[in-house]
Amino acid sequence: MKSKGIAYLLWLISIFGWLGFQHFYLGKTGKGIIWILTGGVFGIGSLVDLFTLGGAVDNYNTKEELKTIRTNALRG
């Protein structure tokens, strides 16, 4: 499970999201590279991340939990 606290900490230390560390943490490598190359999509994407990052962590955790449930169901 990924932590919202760590995701927001990475957002903060990556110059308020401009370097996209939070996206790499959530496994979104392509989006992270775009953030690095464009400065967080010229800062606008970084600002949006401030408000949507918690939901992105929840989505990641839900997907991982569903994968675990499916795997266990197939074994069972």
C-alpha positions as YAML, in Angstrom:
chain: A
units: angstrom
residues:
- id: 1
  name: MET
  ca: [0.00, 0.00, 0.00]
- id: 2
  name: LYS
  ca: [1.17, 3.47, -0.86]
- id: 3
  name: SER
  ca: [0.95, 6.28, 1.66]
- id: 4
  name: LYS
  ca: [-0.68, 9.65, 1.02]
- id: 5
  name: GLY
  ca: [1.82, 11.21, 3.40]
- id: 6
  name: ILE
  ca: [4.79, 9.95, 1.42]
- id: 7
  name: ALA
  ca: [3.16, 10.98, -1.87]
- id: 8
  name: TYR
  ca: [2.63, 14.54, -0.58]
- id: 9
  name: LEU
  ca: [6.15, 14.61, 0.87]
- id: 10
  name: LEU
  ca: [7.54, 13.66, -2.54]
- id: 11
  name: TRP
  ca: [5.35, 16.34, -4.11]
- id: 12
  name: LEU
  ca: [6.81, 18.87, -1.68]
- id: 13
  name: ILE
  ca: [10.49, 17.93, -2.08]
- id: 14
  name: SER
  ca: [10.20, 17.77, -5.86]
- id: 15
  name: ILE
  ca: [9.87, 21.57, -5.90]
- id: 16
  name: PHE
  ca: [6.12, 21.53, -5.22]
- id: 17
  name: GLY
  ca: [5.56, 18.76, -7.74]
- id: 18
  name: TRP
  ca: [7.50, 20.24, -10.64]
- id: 19
  name: LEU
  ca: [9.86, 17.24, -10.83]
- id: 20
  name: GLY
  ca: [7.05, 14.66, -10.60]
- id: 21
  name: PHE
  ca: [8.53, 12.38, -7.93]
- id: 22
  name: GLN
  ca: [4.99, 11.65, -6.75]
- id: 23
  name: HIS
  ca: [4.14, 10.09, -10.12]
- id: 24
  name: PHE
  ca: [7.16, 7.81, -10.06]
- id: 25
  name: TYR
  ca: [6.09, 6.71, -6.56]
- id: 26
  name: LEU
  ca: [2.67, 5.72, -7.93]
- id: 27
  name: GLY
  ca: [4.19, 3.80, -10.84]
- id: 28
  name: LYS
  ca: [3.34, 6.40, -13.49]
- id: 29
  name: THR
  ca: [6.78, 6.63, -15.05]
- id: 30
  name: GLY
  ca: [5.64, 8.27, -18.29]
- id: 31
  name: LYS
  ca: [3.77, 10.98, -16.45]
- id: 32
  name: GLY
  ca: [6.77, 11.51, -14.18]
- id: 33
  name: ILE
  ca: [9.05, 12.02, -17.18]
- id: 34
  name: ILE
  ca: [6.58, 14.51, -18.69]
- id: 35
  name: TRP
  ca: [6.54, 16.41, -15.38]
- id: 36
  name: ILE
  ca: [10.36, 16.57, -15.33]
- id: 37
  name: LEU
  ca: [10.60, 17.76, -18.93]
- id: 38
  name: THR
  ca: [7.85, 20.39, -18.65]
- id: 39
  name: GLY
  ca: [8.28, 21.56, -15.07]
- id: 40
  name: GLY
  ca: [5.06, 19.97, -13.89]
- id: 41
  name: VAL
  ca: [3.34, 21.00, -17.13]
- id: 42
  name: PHE
  ca: [4.45, 24.57, -16.51]
- id: 43
  name: GLY
  ca: [3.33, 24.45, -12.89]
- id: 44
  name: ILE
  ca: [-0.35, 23.97, -13.65]
- id: 45
  name: GLY
  ca: [-0.18, 20.18, -13.40]
- id: 46
  name: SER
  ca: [1.71, 20.45, -10.13]
- id: 47
  name: LEU
  ca: [-1.00, 22.66, -8.67]
- id: 48
  name: VAL
  ca: [-3.69, 20.20, -9.82]
- id: 49
  name: ASP
  ca: [-1.68, 17.40, -8.18]
- id: 50
  name: LEU
  ca: [-1.93, 19.21, -4.86]
- id: 51
  name: PHE
  ca: [-5.69, 18.61, -4.89]
- id: 52
  name: THR
  ca: [-5.86, 15.24, -6.68]
- id: 53
  name: LEU
  ca: [-2.89, 13.35, -5.25]
- id: 54
  name: GLY
  ca: [-4.85, 11.80, -2.37]
- id: 55
  name: GLY
  ca: [-7.36, 10.32, -4.80]
- id: 56
  name: ALA
  ca: [-4.55, 9.03, -7.02]
- id: 57
  name: VAL
  ca: [-3.06, 7.17, -4.04]
- id: 58
  name: ASP
  ca: [-6.49, 5.73, -3.21]
- id: 59
  name: ASN
  ca: [-6.89, 4.56, -6.83]
- id: 60
  name: TYR
  ca: [-3.47, 2.93, -6.81]
- id: 61
  name: ASN
  ca: [-4.18, 1.12, -3.55]
- id: 62
  name: THR
  ca: [-7.61, -0.05, -4.77]
- id: 63
  name: LYS
  ca: [-6.12, -1.48, -7.97]
- id: 64
  name: GLU
  ca: [-3.42, -3.31, -6.03]
- id: 65
  name: GLU
  ca: [-5.98, -4.70, -3.59]
- id: 66
  name: LEU
  ca: [-8.15, -5.94, -6.48]
- id: 67
  name: LYS
  ca: [-5.13, -7.66, -8.04]
- id: 68
  name: THR
  ca: [-4.50, -9.43, -4.75]
- id: 69
  name: ILE
  ca: [-8.15, -10.50, -4.45]
- id: 70
  name: ARG
  ca: [-8.18, -11.83, -8.04]
- id: 71
  name: THR
  ca: [-4.95, -13.72, -7.53]
- id: 72
  name: ASN
  ca: [-6.22, -15.30, -4.34]
- id: 73
  name: ALA
  ca: [-9.55, -16.21, -5.96]
- id: 74
  name: LEU
  ca: [-7.79, -17.96, -8.82]
- id: 75
  name: ARG
  ca: [-5.64, -19.95, -6.41]
- id: 76
  name: GLY
  ca: [-8.53, -20.81, -4.12]
...
